[in-house]
């Protein structure tokens, strides 16, 4: 593929990402104003300047539009920086900077939340108006965790089912969900970054304790 084609493909993807983001912004705004059942897909299209057909090319339902697209949660530059952090480690071995880079990745991704206070407040208003959407946000995490595992495995040059990959996805995902639930609560006044780092520090304290459990007599599996 020549350079012109690469540029054209990049511009096309950026345009698609911008359209997705505009649809999500409109859906969230309308939900915050009127509730989930207080507006139609056509009204989302009108605010976004797209056709009904275009809407459904991007999202199957209003709920999906509110949640947003998984690709928009993982900006290419952030992902590239994370994956490149594992370069130089022997194949099959976990890089020594993995934990630090995972925390930095989480912080980089969280910056999207803090990029616009108005947008963040709007999302909180959406969840407060339609609490059942929180379950959809949590449910969507499965797809995001699959993407997260793929990125982590690519960085470490190990299979996606590697034990460290599985545990990293499970633990970081659980911490992120707990942090998000507290962050989006009505009474919260703290920054997401501070809450996330506090929860990660608590997990590190727990897992830094000695584990005084004798190994099994046999390391072989069942015959």
C-alpha positions in Angstrom: 0.0 0.0 0.0 1.5 3.4 -1.0 1.8 6.5 1.2 -1.2 8.2 -0.4 -3.4 5.2 0.4 -2.2 5.2 4.0 -3.0 8.8 4.4 -6.4 8.4 2.8 -7.2 5.4 5.1 -6.1 7.4 8.1 -8.3 10.4 7.2 -11.2 8.0 6.6 -10.8 6.4 10.0 -10.5 9.8 11.7 -13.7 10.9 10.0 -15.5 7.8 11.2 -14.2 8.3 14.7 -15.4 11.9 14.7 -18.8 10.8 13.5 -19.0 8.1 16.2 -18.0 10.6 18.9 -20.6 13.1 17.6 -23.4 10.5 17.8 -22.4 9.5 21.3 -22.2 13.2 22.4 -25.7 13.9 21.0 -27.2 10.7 22.5 -25.8 11.5 25.9 -26.9 15.1 25.8 -30.5 14.2 24.9 -30.6 11.5 27.6 -29.4 13.9 30.2 -32.0 16.4 29.1 -35.0 14.1 28.6 -34.2 10.6 29.7 -33.7 7.5 27.5 -37.3 7.4 26.3 -37.7 11.1 25.8 -36.2 11.4 22.3 -35.9 9.4 19.1 -33.0 8.2 16.9 -34.2 10.8 14.4 -33.5 13.6 16.9 -30.0 12.2 17.4 -29.5 12.2 13.7 -30.8 15.8 13.4 -28.3 17.0 16.1 -25.5 15.2 14.5 -26.3 16.0 10.8 -26.5 12.4 9.7 -29.1 10.1 8.2 -31.0 7.4 10.1 -29.2 4.8 8.0 -25.8 6.3 9.0 -26.7 6.1 12.7 -27.4 2.4 12.4 -24.2 1.9 10.5 -22.4 3.0 13.7 -24.7 1.8 16.5 -27.5 -0.7 16.7 -29.5 1.1 19.5 -29.6 4.4 21.4 -28.1 2.6 24.4 -25.1 1.6 22.4 -24.7 5.1 21.1 -24.7 6.4 24.7 -22.0 3.9 25.8 -19.8 4.6 22.8 -17.5 2.5 20.6 -14.7 0.4 22.1 -12.2 1.8 19.5 -12.8 5.3 20.8 -11.7 4.1 24.3 -8.2 3.1 23.1 -6.6 6.0 21.1 -3.9 4.7 18.7 -1.1 6.9 20.1 -1.8 5.7 23.7 -1.9 2.1 22.6 1.3 2.4 20.5 3.2 3.9 23.4 2.0 1.1 25.8 2.9 -1.7 23.3 6.3 -0.2 22.5 7.1 -0.2 26.2 7.6 -4.0 26.1 10.1 -3.9 23.2 13.4 -5.5 24.0 12.1 -8.0 26.5 12.8 -11.7 25.6 9.9 -13.4 24.0 7.7 -15.1 26.5 9.1 -13.2 29.5 7.1 -10.5 31.2 8.8 -7.1 30.9 10.0 -5.5 34.2 8.1 -2.2 33.5 4.7 -3.9 32.9 3.0 -2.7 36.1 4.2 0.9 35.8 3.2 1.0 32.2 -0.2 -0.5 32.9 -0.9 2.1 35.6 0.3 4.8 33.1 -2.0 3.4 30.4 -4.9 3.5 32.8 -4.1 7.2 33.6 -3.7 8.1 30.0 -7.0 6.5 29.1 -8.6 8.3 32.1 -7.5 11.6 30.7 -10.3 11.3 28.2 -12.7 11.6 31.2 -11.0 14.7 32.4 -10.6 16.3 29.0 -13.9 18.1 29.3 -15.5 18.7 32.7 -18.8 19.5 31.0 -18.8 16.2 29.1 -17.9 14.3 32.3 -20.7 16.0 34.2 -23.1 15.2 31.4 -22.2 11.5 31.5 -22.8 11.5 35.3 -26.2 13.2 34.6 -27.1 10.5 32.1 -26.3 7.7 34.6 -28.3 9.5 37.3 -31.3 9.9 35.1 -31.1 6.3 33.7 -29.4 4.2 36.4 -30.0 1.0 34.4 -27.4 2.3 31.9 -24.7 1.6 34.5 -25.3 -2.1 33.9 -24.8 -1.5 30.2 -21.6 0.3 30.8 -20.4 -2.5 33.0 -21.5 -5.1 30.5 -19.6 -3.3 27.7 -16.5 -3.8 29.7 -16.2 -7.4 28.5 -15.5 -6.3 25.0 -13.0 -3.7 26.3 -11.3 -6.3 28.4 -10.9 -8.5 25.4 -9.2 -5.7 23.5 -7.1 -4.9 26.6 -5.9 -8.5 26.7 -5.0 -8.4 23.0 -2.9 -5.3 23.5 -1.2 -6.6 26.6 -0.4 -10.0 24.9 1.0 -8.1 21.9 3.2 -6.0 24.0 4.6 -8.9 26.0 4.8 -11.3 23.0 2.8 -13.9 24.9 -0.5 -15.7 24.2 -3.7 -13.8 25.3 -4.4 -16.6 27.8 -1.0 -16.2 29.6 -1.6 -16.2 33.4 -0.1 -12.7 33.9 -2.2 -11.3 31.1 -5.4 -12.9 32.5 -4.6 -11.5 36.0 -3.7 -8.1 34.7 -7.0 -7.8 32.8 -9.0 -9.1 35.8 -7.3 -7.0 38.5 -7.0 -3.7 36.5 -10.5 -4.2 35.2 -11.9 -4.7 38.7 -10.0 -1.7 40.0 -11.2 0.5 37.1 -14.8 -0.6 37.6 -14.7 0.1 41.3 -13.1 3.5 40.7 -15.6 4.4 38.0 -18.6 3.4 40.2 -17.3 5.7 43.0 -16.3 8.5 40.6 -19.8 8.6 39.0 -21.6 8.6 42.4 -23.7 11.7 43.1 -21.6 12.7 46.2 -18.2 12.4 44.6 -16.0 15.5 44.5 -12.6 13.8 43.9 -10.6 13.4 40.7 -10.7 10.0 38.9 -6.9 9.9 38.7 -6.5 10.3 42.5 -9.2 7.6 43.2 -7.6 5.2 40.7 -4.1 5.6 42.1 -5.4 5.1 45.6 -7.1 1.8 44.7 -4.0 0.6 42.8 -1.8 1.4 45.9 -4.2 -0.5 48.1 -4.0 -3.6 45.8 -0.2 -3.3 45.8 -0.1 -3.2 49.6 -2.2 -6.4 49.7 -0.2 -8.3 47.2 3.2 -7.2 48.7 2.5 -9.2 51.8 4.2 -12.5 52.2 2.2 -15.6 51.3 3.0 -18.3 53.8 1.4 -21.3 52.1 3.3 -24.4 51.5 3.4 -25.6 47.9 1.5 -28.8 46.9 3.4 -32.1 47.4 3.2 -32.7 43.6 3.4 -30.1 40.9 1.9 -32.5 38.3 -1.7 -32.2 37.3 -4.3 -35.0 37.7 -3.5 -38.2 35.9 
